[in-house]
Amino acid sequence: MSSRSTPRRTVLLSPLSSAASAFAAADGGPAEPAGSVDHRAWATFPQWSAGRGAGTRVVGGDRPGLVVDRPLGTLEYTDPHTRTTTRWEYATWLSPVRTLPAPATEIVVSWNARTPAGTWIQIELRAAYTDRTRSPWYVMGRWTSGDATGDIRRTSVDGQGDHKSSVSTDTLSVDALASGLRVAAYELRLTLHRRPGTALTPTVWRLGAMASDIPDRFTVPASRPGEGAGHRLAVPRYSQEIHKGQYPEYNNGGEAWCSPTSSQMVIEYWGRKPTREDLAWVNPSYADPQVCHAARSTYDYAYQGCGNWPFNAAYAATYHDLQGVVTRLRSLNEAERLVRAGIPVITSQSFLATELDGAGYGTAGHLMCVIGFTRDGDVIANDPHSPSNAAVERVYKRRQFENVWLRTKRYNAQGQVRSGSGGVCYLYFPLRPTTRQARALASVGVR
């Protein structure tokens, strides 16, 4: 999007670090920037079984997951967005402690699940700091794939913090970076809810977290074109701008819908689409009703927008045998590796109009989809901030794109220091990727 009516986060600053230089290969190959990114997921039968369930059960098959078995009891939840208090049965699962290979300053959790009407899930995280203390349990999302009457409203939770770290929408961040405090380990907790007395259950197929420590920088080291040069993926093109003014209850279309529009493009690239029944609620006079459906399905009632990163990944994974994660990449060479394997990359960036030639706009936060690279290594992107579907595909200069995407700090039009995403992206891919796709994903830490 070119602007946000609701701020994405108050800050997304990464730690001060002297390690901001690139490490070039001895043969002069592509540079790999400094910084640590650890992505860990629980998705297989043995991985789920390694956690501690209370009232839950691990189910096998082609897509192992976690379900309600025998609820622990009931609880009351007052939905802050509807003011309705409802009683729910619940069961829990606790992950093994994940000790990080390098301490982190930020963590983003993502999940893939199915929640039939009358069910929902809560995802929590507890951090262990390098000073040997622990954070409280932070709610990283209360999520349902639908919004049927009587269900909860999908929401992040504001106002969480312990004076060492805090949660902004979907990201846990260490507060006082200069203190040297970092996150050394974490654990995740799932709570599965259903209407009392029913056999309903959510099914959680994948749960993971991306923990990172990216050098604090206004400018990132340049990479040279690599294996993606000259390759382009046939990703459908959808404009967010043709939806301007549609559905004010989901943040009014247009500039607020960059994230779901990008998500829908990639979902359809993988051959998945909403059903006719899914789209029955959309005004028949609106073009591309699937984009409206994506906006409704990713809307965060606390954030009051569709840009919650994990909510977008979770929406993608509601489609048959599709997985979605939120992670960080450290260079365009990593994006090239994925594109060359057939995996588009949805990137998050912010920039002034003068910093990205050909965009024609500036933004405090915007999602677009990297679908390929020219022979010279410039970025081919499906940019939803376009006046029509036909105008969505753009070519952006490699150096400019890489910098506005990977940097963690920037100046706004008033000369004030603001944050950048530090290489955040969404990756959507099949449950059974090809060998090449699995290797490309593993090379960026996603398994």
N, C-alpha and C positions, 0 to 999 in steps of 0.2 A: 504494500500500500504506500501511498505517497505521504500520508500523515495518519495520525491516530487521534481519535477523539478522547480516548482513555490511555494514559501512559502505560507502556508495556511493563516497565519495571522502573523503580526509582534509580537503581544502579545496576550495572553488570560489569563492574570493574574486576579485572584480574590482578594478581599480585604483582608488586614491584619486583623486578628481577633483573639481574645483570646479564642473564643468559638470553639475550634477544637476537643473537647472531645466528645465521644459518650454518649447518654443517654440510659442506659439499663433499660429494663422493670423490675419491682419489682420482677417478678418471674424468672428472669434470662433469659428472652427471647432475641430475636435478637436485636442488638443495632441499633438505628437510628441516623446517624451522624447529627451534627449541620449544619445549613445552610438553607436559604430560597429559594424556587422555586415557582413561581407563573405562572401558565399557564392559559390564558384567551382567549376564542375564541368566535367569532360571527358566528353562523351557522344556527340558527332557524329563522323562520319568525318573531317572536317578537324581537329577537336580532337584525336582520338586520333593522327592522322597528324603533328601538330605535336610530339608527344613523341618520345623516342629509344628505339626498341625494340631489344632484343638477344635474338634467338631468338623474338620474338613477331611477330604479323601482325595488321593491322587488317582486319576483315571488314565488309562493307557490308550492304545490305538494309534492312528496315524498322527494325531495331534494331542499329545498328553496335556493334561491340565489339572486344575484344582477345582473341586466342587464342594458344596455343602453335603455333609454326611449326616451327622447328628448334631443339631444346633446346641450351643452351650446354654442358651437361654434366650431371653428377650431384652430389648432395650427400647427406649423412646428417643426418637430423633425429631427435633423441631426444625423444619426447613426454614432457613433465614430468608428465603426468597418468596415463599408462599405463606409463612407463618402457621403452617399446618404441623401438628404434632401427630406422629404415627408410630405405632409399635411394630418392631421388626424382630424376627429371629436372626441370630448371628452365629458365625463360626470364624475361627482365625487361623492364620498360618504365619510363622516367623521364619525368616530366612537365616541361613548361617551368617555369621559375621564375615563381612568382606574386608580383609585387611588390604589396604591399597599399596601397590608397588611404589608409589610416590605420593606424598601428602597432597591434598587437594584444597582448593579454595571455593569450588562450586560443585554442586551435584544437581543433576536433573534426572528424575525418575520417569520411566515410561512403561506402558503395559499394553497387552493385547487381551481382550476379553469379550465375552458375549453375556449380556445381561437381559434376559427376557423381561417383559413388563411384570412389575411386582418384585424386582430384584435390583440390587446395586452393590457397588464395592467401595471401600475406603482404602486408600494407599497411604502408608505412613513411613517415615524415615527417622532413625535416630543415629546421630553422628557421635563418634568417639574422637576427641581432639588430641592433638599432640601433647597437651599438658596433662593428659591422663584423666580428664573429666569427660562427661558425656552431656549431650544436648537432651532436652525433652523429646518426646515423640512429636514430630511435626507431621501434620496432615498435608500430603502432597497432592491430594485430589479426592473428591467424592464424585464418583462417576457412574453414569448409566448411559447406555447407547441410545436410549430413546427418551421420550418425555410424555409418556402416556399419563392420562389423568390419574392422580393418586401417587405417581412416582415422585422421587425427589428431583430437584433441579440440579443439574450438573454444575459443580462449583469448585473453585480453588478456595483457600481460606486465608484471609488477610490477618495481619497483626500478630504473627507468630515470631518469637525471638527470645533469646536468653542472654542478651548483651555480649554474646560471642559470635553468634550467627543469627540469621533471620531468613525468612522465606518471603520472596516476592513472586507472587502468582504461582510459578512452577519451578523456581530455582532457589535452592538453599545456597546462601553465600556467607562466607566468613566476613565479619563486619570490619574489624580493625586489622587490615592486612599488614600494616607496618609493624604490628606487634610480633609478627612471626608465627602466630597461631595458625594451625592448619587442621584439616580433617585427616585423621590417620586411618580410620575405618568407619564402617557404617553397617547397619542392618535394616531390613525392610519388614514391614508387617502389613499383611492383608486382612481385612475384615470383610467377609461375604455376608450380605443381608438378603432376607426374603420375607414375604408375608407369612405371618404365623399360621401354622396348620396346613401349609401347602407342601407340595413336593418340588416346588420351583427351586432353581439354583442358578447363580451365575457360574460361568466357567471361565477361569483365567488361564490362558495358554502361555503367556510370556510375561515376565516381570523383570525389569532390569534398571540399571542406573548408570549414568555417565558422570564420572568424577574427573575434574580437570584442574590443572594449574597452568595457565597460559601466560607467557610474559606480557607485562603491561607495555603497550606500544601504540604509537600513532601511525607508525609505518612498519610494514612487514617485509622480510627479505623476499626478493623476487625469485620466482621459479622459472625454469625454462620449459618450453613445450616438451611434452613427453608422449606416452603411448596413445593418448586420446586425440592427438592432433589429426584432423581430417576425418573424424568420425562424428556422426550425428544420429540421434535416436528419433524415431517417428512418434513423438509425444503429441497428443491432441492439444489444441490451442483454445483456451477460454479467457475471455476478458472479464475482469471484475467490474470494470467501469460501466458496462451495459446494464448492470444491476443497481446502479445508483438510485437511491430512494426506495428500493424494494425492502419490505419487511423491517420497519423500524425496530420491532421487538428483537431483532437479531443484528442490531447495530447498523441498519439502514443501507446495506449493500455498498457498492462502489469501493471507495478507498479502504473500508474496514474489512473487506473480504479477500485480501491477498492470500492469506494462509489457506482457507478452505478451497479457493479457486485453484491454487497450486496443487493442493492435495488431490483434488478431483481430476486434474490433468494426469497425474501419475497413476492414480487408481485405474483410470480408463486405459492408460498405456498398457497396463498389465491385463487388460481384457475384462475388468470388473465394472459393473454399472448398477445403480439402484434399480429396483423393480418398478413396474408401472404403479403398483400399490404404494411403494415408498414415495412416489412423486404425486400422488393423487391430491395432496393438500395444496400444491403450488398453483398459483393463478395461471390458467392455461394460456394467457396472453404473453407470459414471460418466456423469453428465449432461455435455453440451457437451464431447465428446471433443476438439473442435477447439481448445479452450483448453489442454488438456493437450499437444496437438501443438505449439501455439505456444510453450509453456513449454520443451518439449524442444528446439525448433528455435532458441531464443534463448539457451539456457543457456551461460554463460561459466564454464569450468571453473576459471579462476584466481580470478575474482570470486566464484565459487560462488553465482551467482544469475542471474536472467533480466533484470536491469535494465540491461545494457550497451546504451547508446543506439544506436550504429551496428549492433549485432547485430540489434536489432529492425527497423531500417530495411532492413537486408539481407534479413531474413526476409520482410518484406512484398514485396520486389521479386522473390522467387522465384516469385511468382504471375504468371500470364500478363499481359504488357504492363502491369505495375504498377511504379511507381517509388517509392522511399522516400529521404528525406533527413532529416538532423538539422540544425536551424538555430536561430536565436533571433528572436523577434519583440520589438518595442519598446513595443507598447501593445495594448490590446484592440481598438482601431480597426483594426489590421492583421489581427487574428484575425477581426473582423467582415467585412472585405473578402474573406477566404478563404471563410468560411462562406456569405456571400451568393453567392459563385460556385459553391458546392456542394462545398467542400473542408473536411472536419472537421479539427480541430487537436488533436493529442495533446500535452498540456502536462505539465510537470514542476514540482512545487511542494512546499514543506514549511511546516508551520504548527502552532501549538498549537490545541487544541480550541476555545479561546475566540476564535480569530482568523478562523474561517470558520463562520458560523452555519449550522446544519443538517447539518454534516458528522457531528458526533457522535464525532469522534476527532481525535487529533493525530498528526503524522507527521514523521519526519526526511527523508522523500523519498517521493513518491507520483506516479503517472501517472494521468491521467484524460483524457477526451475532450470537448472543447468542440464541441457539436453545434448550438448556436443561441443566440438571445438573446430575452428577453421584449420586449414593446413598450416597457418602461421601460429596456431595456438591460442587465438582469441576465443572468447567464450560465446557460445551460442546459447541463448537463454530464452525460455518462454516466460515473458514478463507480463503478468496479468494486468499491470497498470498500463493498459493500452486502450485506445478508443474503440477497437473492434477485435473480434477473434482473428481476423486476417492479419492484424498488425502486431499480434502477440510475440511472434518470433523476432528476436533482436540479436545483433552481434555487438558485444562490448569488448573494449580493449582489455587484453589479459591483465596488464599491470594495474589498471585502474580497478577492475573488478576484484582482483585478488586482494588488493589493499583494503577496499571498503568492506569486504566480507570478513577478512581475518583479523583486522585490527581490533583492539579492545578499547581504545580511546580515540576521540575525534573532537573537532570543534564544530559547533553549530553556527548558524548564520550570524549570531550575536557575538561570536568569539568565545563562547563559554565551553568549557570542557564537558563532554558527554561521553557515554559509553558506546561501545560497539559489541557485536555478538561474539567475536573471537572465533569465528568459523563454525557456528552452530548450523546444523542441517537436519533434515528429516530424510531417512532412507526407508523406502517401501520396497519389499521384495517377496518372492513366493516362498511358501512353506518349504518347497523342495527346489532350491536354486540349482542351476547348472553347476558343474564342477568349477568352471571359470568364475561364475558369479560368487560361489562360496569362497573361493580363494581371494577374490577382490574384497569381499566383505571382511574376511579374516585379517587381511592386510591392514585394515583400518580398525581392527579390534572388535568387530561385530560377528558373533557366532551364534 
